[in-house]
Amino acid sequence: MKPEHRRLTAGEDHDSMRPPQVSLPLGIVIRKMPGVTRWARWSWKAVGILPGAGPADWHEMRRDGDAVEYHAATVQLELYASDTEAYLTGLSARVPSIGVVMRDATDPDAAEDVEVVLATASPYETQDYLDSGEEIVELVPMPEGLVALIRDFVDAHHEDEVFVKRRRDKKRIDAQEDGVGDARIPQLTDVYRSPGSQKRRVLH
């Protein structure tokens, strides 16, 4: 069953919602490029992640013409024992990926027009943000070391949901309706009788 996730509002973080079992700093690499329409001067795309990275605020890493890659921010990748089913789904993908969520910056003094909100290993949570249409959501392939860490976490915490068969009340299948077979007594089963037989019963 898909777990419920509440989308974070501006200025909110996971710590205000529920404590994770594991929290890992994850640097987010963003590529800034000229926009392709006249309404968007720039475009931003998450292109890499840096497990264990230190703090950063749009630190320039490389430049190629108008395209610039930044270590834009470091956020906490949080793993929860209740979400191991989602992590398993993500690990079984052809390319296991981290969902990176960005939105328009709310701070007028921000270095760029967007800010990194969070990173998640849950494809369910990633889909929730995609469905909202209010954020920029990118999938970034996981390094092998991060895949191994998440797989170890799942192995340690995952429990298969136990299917409990619902017990039904025992009913006597040999019980008969009182008067069944007696044409003089009105029956629930009269709806299945032919009109002729019902007419004969009235005439008796």
C-alpha positions, -999 to 999 in steps of 0.1 A, spaced: 0 0 0 13 34 -9 22 55 22 8 90 25 31 120 22 23 155 30 40 181 7 63 205 25 54 242 25 80 269 21 104 270 51 93 236 64 115 205 66 111 169 74 123 173 110 90 191 119 70 161 107 86 128 119 120 116 129 139 96 103 159 64 111 188 75 88 197 110 77 225 115 51 237 149 37 233 150 0 247 177 -22 226 187 -52 242 197 -85 221 220 -106 228 230 -142 217 266 -151 212 272 -189 195 299 -209 158 295 -212 143 282 -244 113 306 -244 111 344 -241 91 340 -208 119 321 -191 153 337 -191 170 307 -174 162 270 -169 175 248 -141 180 210 -141 193 187 -113 221 167 -129 240 152 -100 241 143 -63 270 143 -39 266 119 -9 282 132 23 287 167 9 292 198 31 270 229 31 269 249 -1 250 279 -15 252 279 -53 289 272 -54 301 272 -90 317 239 -101 321 242 -138 312 264 -167 308 257 -204 297 288 -223 263 299 -209 258 266 -191 270 266 -155 269 238 -130 266 246 -93 267 227 -60 234 245 -53 226 232 -18 231 203 5 199 187 19 193 157 42 183 125 25 160 109 51 151 73 53 121 59 72 114 23 82 77 29 73 87 37 37 108 6 28 82 -6 3 87 26 -16 124 23 -15 122 -13 -28 101 0 -57 128 26 -65 156 2 -63 139 -22 -87 138 6 -114 160 2 -144 180 32 -131 175 37 -93 172 75 -88 168 102 -63 139 126 -67 151 162 -64 124 189 -58 130 226 -65 107 256 -64 108 293 -70 129 310 -44 110 329 -17 139 349 -4 144 381 -24 181 380 -16 186 344 -29 215 338 -52 193 323 -79 156 322 -87 150 287 -75 158 268 -43 162 231 -36 135 219 -13 144 183 -7 157 150 -20 139 117 -16 146 80 -23 108 73 -24 93 73 -59 59 77 -43 69 110 -27 85 121 -59 52 113 -78 33 134 -52 53 164 -61 51 158 -98 13 156 -95 11 189 -78 26 207 -108 39 235 -85 75 224 -83 104 214 -106 110 177 -101 140 159 -115 152 123 -112 190 119 -107 206 85 -109 220 72 -76 257 64 -73 264 27 -65 274 35 -30 240 52 -23 222 22 -39 240 -1 -15 233 21 16 195 22 8 194 -15 1 211 -23 34 185 0 51 157 -19 35 172 -52 44 174 -41 81 139 -26 84 115 -40 58 87 -63 69 64 -78 44 28 -69 51 10 -99 65 -22 -108 47 -50 -116 72 -79 -134 57 -112 -120 68 -134 -145 86 -170 -146 74 -199 -154 97 -209 -190 94 -244 -194 80 -264 -225 76 -266 -232 40 -292 -260 46 -317 -237 63 -349 -232 44 -374 -204 44 -404 -212 65 -432 -223 42 -411 -228 11 -431 -252 -11 -464 -242 3 -481 -221 -24 -506 -207 1 -479 -187 20 -463 -156 5 -426 -161 0 -396 -139 -8 -390 -163 -36 -423 -154 -52 -404 -130 -75 -392 -161 -93 -426 -177 -97 -445 -175 -129 -475 -152 -129 -498 -182 -136 -488 -200 -104 -492 -169 -83 -527 -164 -97 -536 -200 -89 -525 -195 -53 -549 -165 -50 -578 -186 -63 -573 -213 -36 
